[in-house]
Amino acid sequence: MSVVRYGGPFLIALSIPVFWYLVAPAASILSVLMLLLLLIGAEAVSRRGAVPTAPPEPRVFRFLPILYVPLQLALIVWGVAMVGHADVWSFIALALSIGVTTGVFGVLAAHELVHGHNRIEHAFGLAMLSGMTYRHFRVAHIFGHHRWAATENDAATARLGEGFYAFLIRTVTFQFVDAWRFEQRRTRDMGPLHNRVTLDVVAMAVIYAALFVFAGWRGALFFACQSAAGIIVLELFNYIAHYGLTRRTIGGRREPFSDRHSWNSSNVMANLLIFNMGRHSFHHTRPAASYQTLRHVEAAPELPAGYAGSILLALAPPLWRAIMDPAVQRLHNLPDEAAV
């Protein structure tokens, strides 16, 4: 079955407890290194182009992210149980390894599901976002980012010259604010119990209270740490996906979102590990399209270092700007001083 091509996330997630038990607790961080090597190695292999014709078993493909969510949540619960008596290095290694898989594969599965067409998919997507303390993302992403991407109104679009760490503070803050404002408008005549962001805050308070009761402060701290790692990885993806790209205002009207307003990675092998999200332009212009049908778009701008390499570059803002600001200038035909 062609769906097996997307099985990499399951193997990497399951490698964390394998390293924990067979090598050493602190060795769980090897899963992150393995993921980086796989992604960077895949990007180094120049295999680019369109995905094959949409497979004949779409229901099987829709089931894959649903299947991944309980695996990732079980991994988080297992981590909470393991850190009760772990030393500090094992605690950090496990929080990072599980947090990174949450921020890569968990978020990609949740993202696919919150874009889904039925309540079951939405419920699984929300469950995964609960596992990273980021439930409001579904509101901010669907009703904010997809409407305003590549504009100054979008909290998840990085401005030209904006470093990742400044972007992280701004996007985490204002995605929550934007989601709250949207829900306030939507539920103006309904009452606070219909406000999804209010319910999100209550739900997370209950989850953390339960963690304190059943797993102690170490379990709750671990859950918060792996959530923070997952959020950082998610926002690194947001940062590189639209960095410096802007939709012009022509004749007083904003131009519609087009293929050139997202950075992409068309490497076929790397995209198999990230549910084809490297074909980000196609996703934005057709947000209801299932991940296995996303295609390479020739007109879409390509990240110079692929997604894994770009995420690593983004952690060093001077290096990132040295590579990406000229790329943005070439793309938009901007004068050199625009990136200063």
FILO-234714 format. One record per residue (C-alpha): z, x, y; residue in one letter. Coordinates in nm, 4 decimals, always signed. Layout:
<nodes>
+----------+----------+----------+--------+
|       up |     east |    north | residu |
+----------+----------+----------+--------+
|        Z |        X |        Y |      A |
...
+----------+----------+----------+--------+
</nodes>
This chain:
<nodes>
+----------+----------+----------+--------+
|       up |     east |    north | residu |
+----------+----------+----------+--------+
|  +0.0000 |  +0.0000 |  +0.0000 |      M |
|  -0.0939 |  +0.1317 |  +0.3426 |      S |
|  +0.2460 |  +0.0234 |  +0.4759 |      V |
|  +0.3959 |  +0.3263 |  +0.2957 |      V |
|  +0.2403 |  +0.5446 |  +0.5656 |      R |
|  +0.5170 |  +0.4280 |  +0.7994 |      Y |
|  +0.7998 |  +0.5213 |  +0.5620 |      G |
|  +0.9013 |  +0.8426 |  +0.7421 |      G |
|  +1.1837 |  +0.6821 |  +0.9479 |      P |
|  +1.3554 |  +0.5622 |  +0.6287 |      F |
|  +1.3476 |  +0.9099 |  +0.4727 |      L |
|  +1.4818 |  +1.0840 |  +0.7843 |      I |
|  +1.7628 |  +0.8311 |  +0.8317 |      A |
|  +1.8654 |  +0.8605 |  +0.4669 |      L |
|  +1.8659 |  +1.2412 |  +0.4922 |      S |
|  +2.1761 |  +1.2275 |  +0.7162 |      I |
|  +2.4255 |  +1.1286 |  +0.4434 |      P |
|  +2.2410 |  +1.3582 |  +0.2001 |      V |
|  +2.3030 |  +1.6597 |  +0.4252 |      F |
|  +2.6612 |  +1.5393 |  +0.4886 |      W |
|  +2.7529 |  +1.5280 |  +0.1182 |      Y |
|  +2.5356 |  +1.8037 |  -0.0307 |      L |
|  +2.5482 |  +2.0743 |  +0.2357 |      V |
|  +2.8342 |  +2.0220 |  +0.4829 |      A |
|  +2.9416 |  +1.7480 |  +0.7233 |      P |
|  +2.8239 |  +1.9418 |  +1.0283 |      A |
|  +2.4860 |  +1.9937 |  +0.8564 |      A |
|  +2.3928 |  +1.6319 |  +0.9286 |      S |
|  +2.2399 |  +1.7641 |  +1.2519 |      I |
|  +1.9649 |  +1.9118 |  +1.0326 |      L |
|  +1.8115 |  +1.5635 |  +1.0215 |      S |
|  +1.7407 |  +1.5855 |  +1.3956 |      V |
|  +1.5859 |  +1.9298 |  +1.3564 |      L |
|  +1.3744 |  +1.8024 |  +1.0685 |      M |
|  +1.2549 |  +1.5115 |  +1.2836 |      L |
|  +1.1624 |  +1.7422 |  +1.5717 |      L |
|  +0.9778 |  +1.9787 |  +1.3408 |      L |
|  +0.7856 |  +1.6932 |  +1.1828 |      L |
|  +0.6851 |  +1.5454 |  +1.5190 |      L |
|  +0.5964 |  +1.8762 |  +1.6814 |      I |
|  +0.4150 |  +1.9907 |  +1.3676 |      G |
|  +0.2190 |  +1.6670 |  +1.3531 |      A |
|  +0.1247 |  +1.6986 |  +1.7202 |      E |
|  +0.0088 |  +2.0540 |  +1.6583 |      A |
|  -0.2399 |  +1.9230 |  +1.4028 |      V |
|  -0.5280 |  +1.7931 |  +1.6120 |      S |
|  -0.5892 |  +1.4650 |  +1.4343 |      R |
|  -0.6633 |  +1.2069 |  +1.6985 |      R |
|  -0.8481 |  +0.8810 |  +1.7301 |      G |
|  -0.8319 |  +0.5107 |  +1.6581 |      A |
|  -0.6213 |  +0.3671 |  +1.3798 |      V |
|  -0.8125 |  +0.2091 |  +1.0923 |      P |
|  -0.9136 |  -0.1547 |  +1.0951 |      T |
|  -0.6106 |  -0.3863 |  +1.0946 |      A |
|  -0.4759 |  -0.4002 |  +0.7365 |      P |
|  -0.4989 |  -0.7217 |  +0.5359 |      P |
|  -0.1208 |  -0.7528 |  +0.4756 |      E |
|  +0.0265 |  -0.8144 |  +0.8251 |      P |
|  +0.3385 |  -0.9878 |  +0.6905 |      R |
|  +0.4330 |  -0.6748 |  +0.4988 |      V |
|  +0.3999 |  -0.4698 |  +0.8160 |      F |
|  +0.6155 |  -0.7169 |  +1.0087 |      R |
|  +0.8813 |  -0.6851 |  +0.7386 |      F |
|  +0.9099 |  -0.3058 |  +0.7774 |      L |
|  +1.1007 |  -0.2951 |  +1.1098 |      P |
|  +1.3183 |  -0.5832 |  +0.9873 |      I |
|  +1.4027 |  -0.3748 |  +0.6808 |      L |
|  +1.4810 |  -0.0690 |  +0.8917 |      Y |
|  +1.7403 |  -0.2431 |  +1.1113 |      V |
|  +2.0063 |  -0.2991 |  +0.8397 |      P |
|  +1.9508 |  +0.0583 |  +0.7210 |      L |
|  +2.0236 |  +0.1981 |  +1.0675 |      Q |
|  +2.3203 |  -0.0356 |  +1.1201 |      L |
|  +2.4598 |  +0.0611 |  +0.7784 |      A |
|  +2.4195 |  +0.4264 |  +0.8762 |      L |
|  +2.6169 |  +0.3657 |  +1.1956 |      I |
|  +2.8938 |  +0.1853 |  +1.0055 |      V |
|  +2.9003 |  +0.4682 |  +0.7502 |      W |
|  +2.9319 |  +0.7173 |  +1.0375 |      G |
|  +3.2235 |  +0.5218 |  +1.1832 |      V |
|  +3.3964 |  +0.5420 |  +0.8446 |      A |
|  +3.3261 |  +0.9144 |  +0.7969 |      M |
|  +3.4587 |  +1.0426 |  +1.1307 |      V |
|  +3.8113 |  +0.9143 |  +1.0777 |      G |
|  +3.9239 |  +1.2572 |  +0.9548 |      H |
|  +3.6247 |  +1.4735 |  +1.0525 |      A |
|  +3.6654 |  +1.7919 |  +1.2547 |      D |
|  +3.5213 |  +1.8057 |  +1.6048 |      V |
|  +3.1948 |  +1.9789 |  +1.5048 |      W |
|  +3.1268 |  +1.7324 |  +1.2252 |      S |
|  +3.2041 |  +1.4465 |  +1.4656 |      F |
|  +2.9547 |  +1.5814 |  +1.7213 |      I |
|  +2.6879 |  +1.6575 |  +1.4601 |      A |
|  +2.7112 |  +1.3116 |  +1.3058 |      L |
|  +2.7148 |  +1.1346 |  +1.6443 |      A |
|  +2.4037 |  +1.3270 |  +1.7516 |      L |
|  +2.2121 |  +1.2866 |  +1.4270 |      S |
|  +2.2808 |  +0.9143 |  +1.3930 |      I |
|  +2.2383 |  +0.8609 |  +1.7681 |      G |
|  +1.8968 |  +1.0261 |  +1.7691 |      V |
|  +1.7751 |  +0.8166 |  +1.4757 |      T |
|  +1.9134 |  +0.5106 |  +1.6556 |      T |
|  +1.7284 |  +0.6088 |  +1.9737 |      G |
|  +1.4010 |  +0.6849 |  +1.7975 |      V |
|  +1.3617 |  +0.4648 |  +1.4912 |      F |
|  +1.6256 |  +0.2012 |  +1.5658 |      G |
|  +1.4902 |  +0.1404 |  +1.9136 |      V |
|  +1.1298 |  +0.1360 |  +1.7943 |      L |
|  +1.2186 |  -0.1225 |  +1.5302 |      A |
|  +1.4175 |  -0.3275 |  +1.7839 |      A |
|  +1.1366 |  -0.2984 |  +2.0380 |      H |
|  +0.8853 |  -0.4284 |  +1.7878 |      E |
|  +1.1119 |  -0.7173 |  +1.6926 |      L |
|  +1.2061 |  -0.8326 |  +2.0431 |      V |
|  +0.8313 |  -0.8551 |  +2.1068 |      H |
|  +0.8076 |  -1.0711 |  +1.7933 |      G |
|  +0.7149 |  -1.4363 |  +1.7657 |      H |
|  +1.0066 |  -1.5935 |  +1.5810 |      N |
|  +1.3836 |  -1.6176 |  +1.5989 |      R |
|  +1.4416 |  -1.4110 |  +1.2873 |      I |
|  +1.2662 |  -1.1098 |  +1.4352 |      E |
|  +1.4450 |  -1.1571 |  +1.7671 |      H |
|  +1.7811 |  -1.1762 |  +1.5884 |      A |
|  +1.7218 |  -0.8510 |  +1.4005 |      F |
|  +1.6055 |  -0.6825 |  +1.7205 |      G |
|  +1.9192 |  -0.7964 |  +1.9019 |      L |
|  +2.1382 |  -0.6788 |  +1.6140 |      A |
|  +1.9877 |  -0.3313 |  +1.6424 |      M |
|  +2.0367 |  -0.3234 |  +2.0191 |      L |
|  +2.3993 |  -0.4246 |  +1.9603 |      S |
|  +2.4308 |  -0.1162 |  +1.7409 |      G |
|  +2.3583 |  +0.1000 |  +2.0447 |      M |
|  +2.5473 |  -0.0958 |  +2.3130 |      T |
|  +2.2205 |  -0.1880 |  +2.4877 |      Y |
|  +2.1686 |  -0.5591 |  +2.4227 |      R |
|  +2.0396 |  -0.6344 |  +2.7744 |      H |
|  +1.7384 |  -0.4086 |  +2.7081 |      F |
|  +1.5488 |  -0.7012 |  +2.5565 |      R |
|  +1.5680 |  -0.8898 |  +2.8881 |      V |
|  +1.5034 |  -0.5909 |  +3.1144 |      A |
|  +1.2142 |  -0.4700 |  +2.9002 |      H |
|  +1.0292 |  -0.7944 |  +2.8379 |      I |
|  +1.0778 |  -0.9590 |  +3.1773 |      F |
|  +1.1107 |  -0.6512 |  +3.3963 |      G |
|  +0.9317 |  -0.3498 |  +3.2554 |      H |
|  +0.6281 |  -0.5319 |  +3.1194 |      H |
|  +0.5819 |  -0.7075 |  +3.4505 |      R |
|  +0.6439 |  -0.4187 |  +3.6889 |      W |
|  +0.5591 |  -0.1003 |  +3.4906 |      A |
|  +0.4000 |  +0.1719 |  +3.7052 |      A |
|  +0.5392 |  +0.0209 |  +4.0263 |      T |
|  +0.8423 |  +0.0943 |  +4.2433 |      E |
|  +0.9929 |  -0.2368 |  +4.1269 |      N |
|  +1.0352 |  -0.1117 |  +3.7702 |      D |
|  +1.3638 |  +0.0614 |  +3.6933 |      A |
|  +1.2097 |  +0.2109 |  +3.3773 |      A |
|  +0.9190 |  +0.3872 |  +3.5518 |      T |
|  +0.9894 |  +0.7455 |  +3.6634 |      A |
|  +0.8660 |  +0.8410 |  +4.0086 |      R |
|  +0.6573 |  +1.1521 |  +4.0700 |      L |
|  +0.8971 |  +1.4401 |  +4.1269 |      G |
|  +1.1996 |  +1.2554 |  +3.9849 |      E |
|  +1.3951 |  +1.4639 |  +3.7344 |      G |
|  +1.5092 |  +1.3079 |  +3.4095 |      F |
|  +1.8814 |  +1.3187 |  +3.4850 |      Y |
|  +1.8426 |  +1.1386 |  +3.8168 |      A |
|  +1.6098 |  +0.8924 |  +3.6436 |      F |
|  +1.8656 |  +0.8346 |  +3.3667 |      L |
|  +2.1374 |  +0.7277 |  +3.6116 |      I |
|  +1.8977 |  +0.5059 |  +3.8048 |      R |
|  +1.7300 |  +0.3393 |  +3.5074 |      T |
|  +2.0477 |  +0.2663 |  +3.3092 |      V |
|  +2.2099 |  +0.1137 |  +3.6177 |      T |
|  +1.9200 |  -0.0913 |  +3.7450 |      F |
|  +1.7863 |  -0.2132 |  +3.4124 |      Q |
|  +2.1229 |  -0.3823 |  +3.3688 |      F |
|  +2.1138 |  -0.5118 |  +3.7280 |      V |
|  +1.7572 |  -0.6389 |  +3.6877 |      D |
|  +1.8429 |  -0.8134 |  +3.3608 |      A |
|  +2.1479 |  -0.9733 |  +3.5234 |      W |
|  +1.9476 |  -1.0946 |  +3.8228 |      R |
|  +1.6765 |  -1.2370 |  +3.6012 |      F |
|  +1.9305 |  -1.4251 |  +3.3925 |      E |
|  +2.1081 |  -1.5501 |  +3.7051 |      Q |
|  +1.7812 |  -1.7021 |  +3.8272 |      R |
|  +1.6907 |  -1.8421 |  +3.4854 |      R |
|  +2.0279 |  -2.0074 |  +3.4286 |      T |
|  +2.0999 |  -2.1169 |  +3.7866 |      R |
|  +2.1433 |  -2.4800 |  +3.6773 |      D |
|  +2.2734 |  -2.4139 |  +3.3261 |      M |
|  +2.6089 |  -2.2421 |  +3.3630 |      G |
|  +2.7352 |  -1.8920 |  +3.2717 |      P |
|  +2.7401 |  -1.9523 |  +2.8944 |      L |
|  +2.3604 |  -1.9640 |  +2.8980 |      H |
|  +2.3335 |  -1.6255 |  +3.0695 |      N |
|  +2.2289 |  -1.3801 |  +2.7984 |      R |
|  +2.3620 |  -1.0767 |  +2.9838 |      V |
|  +2.7046 |  -1.2380 |  +3.0187 |      T |
|  +2.7005 |  -1.3116 |  +2.6471 |      L |
|  +2.5917 |  -0.9520 |  +2.5825 |      D |
|  +2.8971 |  -0.8165 |  +2.7646 |      V |
|  +3.1259 |  -1.0491 |  +2.5703 |      V |
|  +2.9614 |  -0.9588 |  +2.2389 |      A |
|  +2.9985 |  -0.5842 |  +2.3006 |      M |
|  +3.3624 |  -0.6294 |  +2.4045 |      A |
|  +3.4261 |  -0.8056 |  +2.0730 |      V |
|  +3.2472 |  -0.5306 |  +1.8799 |      I |
|  +3.4490 |  -0.2522 |  +2.0452 |      Y |
|  +3.7742 |  -0.4455 |  +1.9981 |      A |
|  +3.6942 |  -0.4818 |  +1.6281 |      A |
|  +3.6200 |  -0.1104 |  +1.6045 |      L |
|  +3.9551 |  -0.0246 |  +1.7615 |      F |
|  +4.1346 |  -0.2560 |  +1.5197 |      V |
|  +3.9569 |  -0.1537 |  +1.1981 |      F |
|  +3.8472 |  +0.2062 |  +1.2694 |      A |
|  +4.0844 |  +0.3249 |  +1.5389 |      G |
|  +3.9978 |  +0.5058 |  +1.8590 |      W |
|  +3.7918 |  +0.7678 |  +1.6747 |      R |
|  +3.5673 |  +0.5018 |  +1.5242 |      G |
|  +3.5187 |  +0.3316 |  +1.8613 |      A |
|  +3.4548 |  +0.6671 |  +2.0305 |      L |
|  +3.1998 |  +0.7588 |  +1.7646 |      F |
|  +3.0190 |  +0.4284 |  +1.8129 |      F |
|  +3.0091 |  +0.4893 |  +2.1900 |      A |
|  +2.8866 |  +0.8481 |  +2.1467 |      C |
|  +2.6046 |  +0.7629 |  +1.9069 |      Q |
|  +2.5126 |  +0.4732 |  +2.1394 |      S |
|  +2.4972 |  +0.7128 |  +2.4343 |      A |
|  +2.2742 |  +0.9508 |  +2.2354 |      A |
|  +2.0479 |  +0.6612 |  +2.1388 |      G |
|  +2.0240 |  +0.5374 |  +2.4981 |      I |
|  +1.9390 |  +0.8862 |  +2.6242 |      I |
|  +1.6597 |  +0.9205 |  +2.3672 |      V |
|  +1.5247 |  +0.5756 |  +2.4576 |      L |
|  +1.5256 |  +0.6578 |  +2.8277 |      E |
|  +1.3603 |  +0.9937 |  +2.7619 |      L |
|  +1.0779 |  +0.7955 |  +2.6060 |      F |
|  +1.0669 |  +0.5620 |  +2.9068 |      N |
|  +1.0698 |  +0.8632 |  +3.1384 |      Y |
|  +0.7683 |  +1.0347 |  +2.9880 |      I |
|  +0.5738 |  +0.7147 |  +2.9153 |      A |
|  +0.4937 |  +0.6285 |  +3.2793 |      H |
|  +0.5976 |  +0.9360 |  +3.4777 |      Y |
|  +0.4299 |  +0.9472 |  +3.8187 |      G |
|  +0.1782 |  +0.6733 |  +3.7387 |      L |
|  +0.1362 |  +0.4017 |  +4.0010 |      T |
|  -0.0594 |  +0.0817 |  +4.0379 |      R |
|  -0.2283 |  +0.0771 |  +4.3744 |      R |
|  -0.2141 |  -0.2031 |  +4.6266 |      T |
|  -0.5671 |  -0.3076 |  +4.7192 |      I |
|  -0.6313 |  -0.5696 |  +4.9840 |      G |
|  -0.2647 |  -0.6640 |  +4.9868 |      G |
|  -0.2593 |  -0.7267 |  +4.6110 |      R |
|  -0.1205 |  -0.5106 |  +4.3331 |      R |
|  -0.3840 |  -0.3947 |  +4.0873 |      E |
|  -0.3236 |  -0.5212 |  +3.7321 |      P |
|  -0.1806 |  -0.2894 |  +3.4675 |      F |
|  -0.4587 |  -0.0928 |  +3.3015 |      S |
|  -0.4981 |  +0.1653 |  +3.0270 |      D |
|  -0.4509 |  +0.4507 |  +3.2754 |      R |
|  -0.0971 |  +0.3446 |  +3.3705 |      H |
|  +0.0737 |  +0.4820 |  +3.0565 |      S |
|  +0.0897 |  +0.8319 |  +2.9133 |      W |
|  -0.0207 |  +0.8387 |  +2.5506 |      N |
|  -0.0277 |  +1.0528 |  +2.2407 |      S |
|  -0.3192 |  +0.9712 |  +2.0159 |      S |
|  -0.2192 |  +1.1960 |  +1.7263 |      N |
|  -0.2521 |  +0.9854 |  +1.4119 |      V |
|  +0.0026 |  +1.1749 |  +1.2035 |      M |
|  +0.2751 |  +1.1766 |  +1.4697 |      A |
|  +0.2215 |  +0.8081 |  +1.5434 |      N |
|  +0.2956 |  +0.7201 |  +1.1818 |      L |
|  +0.6532 |  +0.8371 |  +1.2453 |      L |
|  +0.6978 |  +0.6282 |  +1.5616 |      I |
|  +0.5316 |  +0.2990 |  +1.4675 |      F |
|  +0.2198 |  +0.3941 |  +1.6707 |      N |
|  +0.4107 |  +0.3797 |  +1.9990 |      M |
|  +0.2166 |  +0.6838 |  +2.1175 |      G |
|  -0.0630 |  +0.4333 |  +2.1807 |      R |
|  +0.1424 |  +0.2995 |  +2.4673 |      H |
|  -0.1406 |  +0.1824 |  +2.6895 |      S |
|  -0.2718 |  -0.0481 |  +2.4185 |      F |
|  +0.0778 |  -0.1896 |  +2.3732 |      H |
|  +0.1164 |  -0.2644 |  +2.7440 |      H |
|  -0.2172 |  -0.4375 |  +2.7765 |      T |
|  -0.1555 |  -0.6337 |  +2.4531 |      R |
|  +0.2257 |  -0.6579 |  +2.4187 |      P |
|  +0.2079 |  -0.9165 |  +2.1399 |      A |
|  -0.0008 |  -0.6880 |  +1.9156 |      A |
|  +0.1782 |  -0.5713 |  +1.6014 |      S |
|  +0.2436 |  -0.1960 |  +1.5798 |      Y |
|  -0.0029 |  -0.1298 |  +1.2951 |      Q |
|  -0.2925 |  -0.2672 |  +1.5055 |      T |
|  -0.2299 |  -0.0480 |  +1.8134 |      L |
|  -0.5331 |  +0.1677 |  +1.8862 |      R |
|  -0.6249 |  +0.4838 |  +2.0671 |      H |
|  -0.7803 |  +0.4195 |  +2.4083 |      V |
|  -1.0190 |  +0.6887 |  +2.5321 |      E |
|  -0.9547 |  +0.6075 |  +2.8984 |      A |
|  -0.5760 |  +0.6400 |  +2.8642 |      A |
|  -0.4152 |  +0.9621 |  +2.9927 |      P |
|  -0.2753 |  +1.1967 |  +2.7285 |      E |
|  +0.0569 |  +1.3787 |  +2.7479 |      L |
|  -0.0154 |  +1.7540 |  +2.7548 |      P |
|  +0.2560 |  +1.8290 |  +2.4989 |      A |
|  +0.2641 |  +1.5109 |  +2.2901 |      G |
|  +0.5718 |  +1.2899 |  +2.2739 |      Y |
|  +0.8170 |  +1.5265 |  +2.1009 |      A |
|  +0.7161 |  +1.8263 |  +2.3109 |      G |
|  +0.7247 |  +1.6185 |  +2.6293 |      S |
|  +1.0748 |  +1.4894 |  +2.5555 |      I |
|  +1.1960 |  +1.8467 |  +2.5141 |      L |
|  +1.0217 |  +1.9478 |  +2.8382 |      L |
|  +1.1795 |  +1.6547 |  +3.0225 |      A |
|  +1.5236 |  +1.7992 |  +2.9465 |      L |
|  +1.4277 |  +2.0972 |  +3.1669 |      A |
|  +1.3067 |  +1.9316 |  +3.4915 |      P |
|  +1.1526 |  +2.2465 |  +3.6496 |      P |
|  +0.9368 |  +2.3066 |  +3.3407 |      L |
|  +0.8483 |  +1.9383 |  +3.3197 |      W |
|  +0.7379 |  +1.9225 |  +3.6831 |      R |
|  +0.5409 |  +2.2454 |  +3.6556 |      A |
|  +0.3274 |  +2.0889 |  +3.3817 |      I |
|  +0.3275 |  +1.7180 |  +3.4625 |      M |
|  +0.3041 |  +1.7041 |  +3.8425 |      D |
|  -0.0363 |  +1.8769 |  +3.8444 |      P |
|  -0.1457 |  +1.6461 |  +3.5610 |      A |
|  -0.0498 |  +1.3418 |  +3.7694 |      V |
|  -0.2272 |  +1.4877 |  +4.0722 |      Q |
|  -0.5451 |  +1.5399 |  +3.8722 |      R |
|  -0.5230 |  +1.1896 |  +3.7315 |      L |
|  -0.4733 |  +1.0188 |  +4.0664 |      H |
|  -0.6662 |  +1.2772 |  +4.2681 |      N |
|  -0.3598 |  +1.3248 |  +4.4877 |      L |
|  -0.3187 |  +1.6017 |  +4.7455 |      P |
|  -0.0889 |  +1.8853 |  +4.6393 |      D |
|  +0.1850 |  +1.7929 |  +4.8845 |      E |
|  +0.2261 |  +1.4464 |  +4.7237 |      A |
|  +0.4249 |  +1.5967 |  +4.4393 |      A |
|  +0.6706 |  +1.7815 |  +4.6631 |      V |
+----------+----------+----------+--------+
</nodes>
